[in-house]
């Protein structure tokens, strides 16, 4: 929940900051925004679970002398402590694969505009009961945007999360694969029934993310080092490489 809330806040803040850059084209704006969202949401999604695990370990270590934390029911408290991060990643990848694409279908705040449309259309004399300008009315009846920057960042961030946590949660690739297929067909439906006509963009965005995969592979090497460094004796750089 914390990760999802922080990611949503980050997306809104980064979009406002990107507007301040005054990019020379819409394609540059979307590329700049998607890069920011990819980097910062990945850092949040990867760092917050690591911090929460270490906090839980510290709390458990301080209370390990208390017998109730080590009742012999199925498995020891130490094993539960070791699996904390794996459980977190299981929930994260499920939410990321199912809930996130479903939120695209919701396209908030479009449902609020739909409710306002219905309320406005049910009035007996709309011209006398509201004080909206023509521009505000047009905005009220607009379909939601595709938010292409969010979609590119979702693909890149999810792939980076799979590689980063591969040593402890290799099933993340399966969840991500199913999530990508689900998101693909859901976006097909959204494109036909929900989104307004997408804007014209050049190919620099897709070319950038094709090359960006090399950076994602490096992120996977860093994840290997974080989770496997105890296995290798002073073999840090070869492990990252």
C-alpha positions in Angstrom: 0.0 0.0 0.0 2.8 2.4 0.9 4.6 1.7 -2.3 1.5 2.3 -4.4 0.7 5.5 -2.7 4.2 6.9 -3.0 4.4 5.9 -6.7 1.1 7.7 -7.4 2.4 10.8 -5.7 5.7 10.6 -7.5 4.0 10.4 -10.9 1.9 13.5 -10.2 4.9 15.5 -8.9 7.2 14.4 -11.7 4.6 15.3 -14.4 4.3 18.8 -12.9 8.1 19.2 -12.8 8.5 18.0 -16.4 6.1 20.7 -17.5 8.5 23.2 -16.0 11.2 22.0 -18.4 9.4 23.4 -21.4 10.5 20.7 -23.8 10.7 21.6 -27.5 8.2 18.9 -28.6 5.6 16.6 -27.1 7.7 13.5 -27.8 10.6 15.0 -25.8 8.2 15.7 -22.9 6.8 12.2 -22.9 10.3 10.7 -23.0 11.6 12.9 -20.2 8.6 12.2 -18.1 8.7 8.4 -18.6 12.4 8.3 -17.7 11.8 10.1 -14.5 8.9 7.9 -13.6 10.8 4.8 -14.4 13.8 5.7 -12.3 12.0 7.1 -9.2 9.3 4.5 -9.0 11.8 1.7 -9.4 13.9 3.2 -6.6 10.8 3.4 -4.4 9.6 -0.1 -5.3 13.0 -1.7 -4.7 14.2 0.4 -1.7 11.0 0.5 0.5 10.8 -3.4 0.7 14.5 -3.6 1.6 14.1 -1.0 4.3 10.9 -2.6 5.7 12.6 -6.0 5.9 15.6 -4.6 7.8 13.4 -2.8 10.2 11.4 -6.0 10.8 14.7 -7.9 11.4 15.8 -5.3 13.9 12.5 -5.5 15.8 12.6 -9.3 15.7 16.2 -9.4 17.0 15.3 -7.1 19.9 12.5 -9.4 20.9 14.0 -12.7 20.1 14.3 -13.6 23.8 10.6 -13.4 24.1 9.3 -17.0 23.9 6.1 -16.1 22.2 8.0 -15.1 19.0 9.5 -18.5 18.8 6.6 -20.8 19.4 7.2 -24.1 17.5 4.1 -24.0 15.2 5.2 -25.1 11.7 8.3 -23.0 11.2 10.6 -20.9 13.3 10.6 -17.2 13.6 13.9 -17.0 11.9 12.6 -18.6 8.8 9.6 -16.2 8.8 12.1 -13.4 9.1 14.1 -14.6 6.1 10.9 -14.9 4.0 9.6 -11.4 4.7 10.9 -9.9 1.5 9.8 -12.8 -0.6 6.2 -12.4 0.7 6.4 -8.7 -0.1 7.5 -9.4 -3.6 4.7 -11.9 -4.1 2.1 -9.3 -3.2 3.9 -6.6 -5.2 4.1 -8.6 -8.5 0.5 -9.7 -8.2 -0.7 -6.1 -7.6 1.6 -4.8 -10.4 0.4 -7.4 -12.9 -3.4 -7.1 -12.2 -4.3 -4.0 -10.3 -2.2 -1.6 -12.2 -3.6 -2.4 -15.6 -7.1 -2.3 -14.1 -6.4 1.2 -12.8 -5.7 2.2 -16.4 -9.2 1.2 -17.3 -10.5 3.3 -14.5 -8.6 6.3 -15.8 -9.1 8.5 -12.8 -10.4 11.2 -12.6 -12.5 10.3 -15.8 -15.2 8.5 -13.7 -15.7 11.7 -11.7 -16.3 13.6 -15.0 -18.7 11.0 -16.1 -20.7 11.4 -12.9 -20.8 15.2 -13.4 -21.9 14.6 -17.0 -24.8 12.5 -15.8 -25.8 15.0 -13.2 -25.7 17.8 -15.8 -27.7 16.0 -18.4 -30.5 15.1 -15.9 -31.2 18.7 -15.0 -34.4 20.1 -16.5 -32.7 23.3 -17.7 -28.9 22.9 -17.8 -28.4 26.3 -19.3 -29.9 28.0 -16.2 -28.6 25.7 -13.5 -24.9 25.8 -14.1 -22.2 28.5 -14.8 -19.7 26.7 -16.9 -17.9 28.1 -19.8 -17.8 26.4 -23.2 -14.2 25.4 -22.6 -15.0 23.8 -19.2 -17.9 21.9 -20.8 -15.6 20.6 -23.6 -13.1 19.5 -21.0 -15.9 17.8 -19.1 -16.8 15.6 -22.1 -13.3 14.8 -23.2 -12.2 11.2 -23.1 -9.1 10.3 -21.1 -5.6 10.4 -22.5 -3.5 7.2 -23.0 -0.7 8.5 -20.8 1.9 6.8 -23.0 4.7 7.9 -20.6 3.2 5.9 -17.8 2.9 2.8 -20.0 6.5 2.9 -21.1 7.7 3.4 -17.5 5.5 0.5 -16.4 7.1 -1.9 -18.8 10.7 -0.7 -18.0 10.2 -0.6 -14.2 8.5 -4.1 -14.1 11.3 -5.6 -16.1 13.9 -4.0 -13.9 12.1 -5.3 -10.8 12.1 -8.8 -12.2 15.8 -8.8 -12.8 16.6 -7.0 -9.5 14.7 -9.5 -7.3 15.4 -12.6 -9.5 17.8 -14.2 -6.9 15.0 -14.4 -4.3 11.9 -14.3 -6.4 12.4 -15.8 -9.9 8.6 -16.3 -10.2 8.4 -12.5 -10.8 9.1 -13.2 -14.5 6.0 -15.3 -14.7 3.8 -12.7 -13.0 5.3 -10.0 -15.2 4.7 -12.0 -18.4 1.1 -12.6 -17.5 0.7 -9.0 -16.5 2.1 -7.7 -19.8 -0.3 -9.9 -21.8 -3.2 -8.8 -19.6 -2.2 -5.1 -20.0 -1.8 -5.5 -23.7 -5.3 -6.8 -24.3 -6.8 -4.4 -21.8 -5.1 -1.5 -23.6 -6.5 -2.7 -26.9 -10.0 -2.4 -25.4 -9.2 0.9 -23.8 -7.9 2.2 -27.2 -11.1 1.3 -28.9 -13.7 2.2 -26.2 -12.2 4.6 -23.8 -9.2 6.7 -24.9 -9.3 9.8 -27.1 -7.3 9.8 -30.3 -3.6 9.5 -29.3 -1.2 12.2 -30.3 1.4 11.9 -33.0 4.9 10.9 -31.6 8.2 10.1 -33.3 10.1 6.9 -32.8 12.7 8.3 -30.4 10.8 7.0 -27.4 10.7 3.3 -28.5 14.3 3.4 -29.7 15.4 4.9 -26.3 13.7 2.1 -24.3 15.1 -0.6 -26.7 18.6 0.7 -25.8 17.6 1.2 -22.1 17.4 -2.5 -21.7 21.2 -2.6 -21.3 20.8 -0.4 -18.2 18.1 -2.8 -16.9 20.5 -5.7 -17.2 23.0 -3.8 -15.1 20.3 -3.2 -12.5 19.9 -7.0 -12.5 23.6 -7.4 -11.8 23.3 -5.1 -8.8 20.4 -7.1 -7.5 22.5 -10.3 -7.8 25.2 -8.6 -5.8 22.8 -7.4 -3.0 21.2 -10.8 -2.6 24.0 -13.2 -3.4 27.2 -11.4 -2.1 27.3 -13.8 0.9 27.7 -16.8 -1.4 30.7 -15.4 -3.3 34.0 -14.7 -1.5 35.3 -11.3 -2.6 34.0 -11.7 -6.1 32.0 -8.6 -6.2 32.8 -7.1 -9.6 32.5 -10.4 -11.5 29.1 -10.9 -9.8 27.8 -7.5 -10.9 29.2 -7.9 -14.4 
